[in-house]
Amino acid sequence: MMGYGMYGDLVGFFVEILIILLIVGVVVMLLNRSNFVGSGNNERLMKVEKDVEEIKKAVEEIRNKLNEI
């Protein structure tokens, strides 16, 4: 395999590393913006847990009313 000279392979290696870091940075930025990672996810999880508890209470009330009938 023919090389590009003394510095060609080294420069190419650094360019590839920079491209990989750029792609990883863009992915992390998009994940943070979508609230997939971080405190936004905790807030969403707490809302879902609260909704689940409310649904459980509603189902229990309906079950009790059906048992009375």
Secondary structure, DSSP 8 states (H G I E B T S, - for coil): -----TTHHHHHHHHHHHHHHHHHHHHHHHHHHTTSSSHHHHHHHHHHHHHHHHHHHHHHHHHHHHHH-
